Amino acid sequence: MEAIIAIAIGLLTACGVFLLLRARTFPLILGLTLLSYAVNLFLFASGRLRMDAPPLIRDGASYTDPLPQALVLTAIVIGFGMTAYLVMLALRALSESGDDHVDAKEKP
Amino acid sequence: MTQHAAILPLLIPFLAALLQLAAKGYGIAVQRAIGLVGASLAVAAALWLVLLADDGMVRVYALGDWVAPFGIVLAVDRLAAIMVLLTASLAAGALLYASAGFDQRGRHFHPLFQLQVFGLQGAFLTGDLFNLFVFFEVMLLASYVLLAHGGGLARTRAGLAYVVLNLAGSALFLIALGMLYGTLGTLNLADVALRLQAPEIDVAPARLACMLLIAVFALKAALLPLSFWLPHAYAAAGAPVAALFVIMTKVGIVSILRVQAIAFAPAAATADLLDGWLLPLALATVLFAAIGALAAMRLRDLTAWLVLASAGTLLVVPVFPQADVSAAALYYLVQSTFVAAALFLIAELVAVRRGDVADAFLPGPRLHTPWLGLAFLLAAASAVGLPPFAGFLGKLMLLSALRDSGSAIAIWSVFLFAGLLLMLALAKGGGRLFWERSPKHPHGNTHPFCWRRSLAVALLVSPALLLALFARPVSDYAARAAAQLHDPQTYVAGVLGGHAIERETRP
């Protein structure tokens, strides 16, 4: 399972960084979204990967670390808000310049 | 009551923002009144915190009464108190200026402004690294919207680059936190400091996590390979927004200073983390900023480069663990923040009086406002470090504290040469703005006097004089703050209460 998670995180990060380096706003937003997926998976894995273990501490029962789950939840909410704002900003740049290039000039 | 002093600088802007949102229907005057009352209360609360913190205790405020390291705590030492007071005063000045009309150029200026102050204060006060991330995001989200306030393609484009860069930075921040939690099992700064000294930790991932954390803070502080966003974003922002943004690079610098002094330097695994690379990069940042200032065509661009120069100057400091270097840096930080903020405001006041040439360094109409020229002279002289102003004292203290270090020659020559270049840039620009007239505009525009804008500029320029007049008490306080910062045992004991936490080892 470790190998699958590691490959998934690596692949998502690589695709995210590749898209982030594009010069158009739409691939940029997709890239940031992929990057945040990778980061969330990574945070989740930082509490160690355990199968069939609830994030509750009970006597004798096996449990998984609940803290990374709380961290991921916070990170997802923040990332979602940021992406929504970025989409609005990209739309505004598109309507002001008529072009989705990140270095677009004023509409003639 | 005194035990709740630590939360006041957070509660006041947050409540003000909520009230302003609720009072949206009652017109801008009510929002302004709430904002200005809130900003004044925040200054008073911060002043109280500065006085309280001077007893040398680390005040810990456990949110929800969950003790560290299980709950999130606010930790107030002298350094945090100074930064809180600086932020509150800067915000009060910028808000007063914005209340003269800038706040009507877009929607929701006032609540966003208060939320950004909330994020800034939280970043200085928190004692937990994940909570630091959350406060960074609060501060950044408000700053994204404030940067675009006022509209125009230049602001949207600058905003887009700024948002994308900071979102990538946030992703890096989370990766660093994940690695830190994975290797050390804690995110409380004091507990991280303890765990880094434990012999059984995995050194390589811990070092990598700490390094990533420093890289994220360096992005906020605009260290050279990560600093190209700053001149663009700051010059595009509206004047009062840019004035508040000046403190944002300082958040990165203070974060580096704090994690380095409290957690990284005392642990053998991470003691040499900053050696060899931070000093050359910081000096390169100073030179880069000085050259950029020479090439700037407008006063607001020039001021953005000045912000970068002072950030580079301050980034030299974390390399040296001596308390006297940090003390000098704190004094320098306070005056450079005020002066740069004042210059952003002056740039806009000059721009509206010069019509279509605005604040570009071109001959233009005559300015009928000698007080504006005087304010510019004061701020510019302090920014480049000319006596008798506070900038001179700050630079002098910093240079003399660094005199005995091995790389003193490099630091002295870069600082002094960059100072000369900045002086040339400001002298050239100021001469063009205030003295040269173009034959096209023989009479010049008159502009109605606005007491709010003038008072805001006066408030932000006056520290250049006041900090020089009262240099002794301020630098003494800074020296005590630095001594406390470089005494990590007291901080750790103060936050964790002296009891070690037993842990089960993880796979």
Interface residues (C-beta under 8 A of the other chain):
Chain A: L20 T25 L28 L32 L35 S36 A38 V39 N40 F42 L43 A45 S46 G47 R48 D65 L67 P68 L71 T74 A75 I78 G79 G81 M82 T83 Y85 L86 L89 A90 R92 A93 E96 S97 V102 D103 A104 E106
Chain B: F130 V134 E137 L141 Y144 V145 A148 G152 L153 T156 R157 G159 L160 A161 V163 V164 L167 A168 S170 A171 L174 I175 L177 G178 M179 Y181 G182 R506 P507
